[in-house]
């Protein structure tokens, strides 16, 4: 029985570029894989901002499971302080970035069936723009990991 090719929300060329330029994978001693995805965008005032998405997946016989997800401003970034949502309530948006983690505990493949309302804005002020970034992160990670066989226990 052959599995059908995954359908991604983004063009293969974009996924390849994001894999090559923005994604870093680390194999952990416990068999999990940690992924770091660097996002670069801008505020509505065109101030550059950089975010770091972190995902940790556990291998299974036939799928990867999402164990941890987080998003934080990059260590060097100050652009996030110029986002509308930060200016309105800094604690709330930073807390939201840490706690709004779609599909936590689900198989990574669930991201392929996840169809949130999205907005491709450069910032993360709205839930739709945050969903767009997470969709890009999770699809890039799935695209990358699906090119190698899952670990078996």
C-alpha positions in Angstrom: 0.0 0.0 0.0 1.6 3.3 -1.0 0.9 6.6 0.7 -0.1 9.5 -1.3 2.2 12.5 -1.5 1.5 15.1 1.2 -0.3 18.3 0.1 1.2 21.4 1.5 -0.3 24.9 1.9 2.9 26.4 0.3 4.8 25.8 -2.9 7.6 23.2 -2.8 10.1 25.9 -3.7 9.1 27.9 -0.7 9.3 24.9 1.6 12.8 24.0 0.2 14.0 27.6 0.7 12.6 27.8 4.3 14.2 24.4 5.0 17.5 25.5 3.7 17.6 29.0 5.1 15.4 29.1 8.2 15.2 25.6 9.7 17.7 23.9 11.9 17.3 20.4 13.3 18.9 18.8 16.3 18.7 15.1 17.1 18.4 14.7 20.9 19.8 11.9 23.0 16.3 10.8 24.0 15.4 10.1 20.3 13.3 13.3 19.9 14.1 15.9 17.2 14.2 19.6 18.0 13.6 22.1 15.3 14.3 25.8 15.3 12.7 28.0 12.7 13.8 31.6 12.3 11.0 33.9 11.0 11.8 37.4 9.7 8.9 39.8 9.1 8.0 43.4 9.8 5.5 45.5 11.7 2.8 47.5 10.0 5.2 50.4 10.4 7.7 48.4 8.3 10.0 47.8 11.3 11.9 44.5 10.9 11.2 41.9 13.5 12.6 38.4 14.1 10.9 35.5 15.9 12.2 32.0 16.8 9.8 29.1 16.6 10.8 26.0 18.5 9.3 22.6 18.0 10.2 19.2 19.5 8.8 16.1 18.0 8.9 12.5 19.2 9.4 9.8 16.7 6.9 6.9 16.5 6.7 3.8 14.3 5.0 5.7 11.6 4.7 9.4 12.6 6.2 12.3 14.5 4.2 13.7 17.4 4.4 17.4 18.5 5.7 17.4 22.0 6.6 21.1 22.5 6.0 24.3 20.5 6.9 27.8 21.3 7.5 31.2 19.7 9.5 34.0 21.2 11.2 37.1 19.8 14.7 36.4 18.7 17.3 37.3 21.3 18.6 40.3 19.3 15.2 41.5 18.1 13.6 44.8 19.2 11.1 45.1 16.3 8.5 43.1 18.2 8.3 46.0 20.6 6.9 48.1 17.7 4.1 45.7 16.9 0.6 47.2 17.5 -0.2 44.3 19.8 2.9 44.9 21.9 2.2 48.6 22.2 -1.3 47.8 23.3 -0.4 45.2 25.9 3.2 43.8 25.9 2.6 41.0 28.5 -0.5 39.7 26.7 1.2 39.3 23.2 4.3 37.8 24.6 2.2 35.3 26.7 0.1 34.6 23.6 3.2 33.8 21.6 4.3 31.3 24.2 1.0 29.7 24.9 -0.9 29.7 21.5 0.6 26.4 20.3 -1.6 24.7 17.7 -1.8 21.0 17.4 0.3 20.3 20.6 0.3 16.6 21.3 -1.0 15.7 17.8 0.9 14.0 15.1 2.9 16.4 12.9 0.9 15.1 9.9 -2.2 16.7 11.5 -0.8 20.0 10.3 -1.5 18.9 6.7 -5.2 18.7 7.6 -5.2 21.9 9.6 -6.9 24.8 7.7 -7.0 27.8 10.0 -8.0 31.2 8.8 -4.7 32.8 7.9 -3.3 36.2 7.1 0.2 36.5 5.6 1.0 39.7 7.4 4.6 40.2 8.5 3.7 40.6 12.2 1.9 38.3 14.6 -0.6 40.8 16.0 -3.7 38.8 14.9 -4.6 35.2 15.5 -4.8 34.8 11.7 -1.2 36.0 11.2 0.0 33.8 14.0 -1.8 30.8 12.4 -0.1 31.6 9.1 3.4 31.5 10.7 2.6 28.3 12.5 1.3 26.7 9.3 4.6 27.7 7.5 6.7 26.3 10.4 4.8 23.0 10.7 4.6 22.4 7.0 8.3 23.1 6.5 9.1 20.7 9.3 6.8 18.0 7.9 8.3 18.5 4.4 11.8 18.2 5.9 11.2 15.2 8.1 9.1 13.3 5.5 12.2 13.1 3.3 13.7 10.7 5.8 12.2 7.7 7.4 10.7 8.0 10.9 12.6 6.3 13.8 11.3 3.1 15.1 11.3 1.8 18.6 
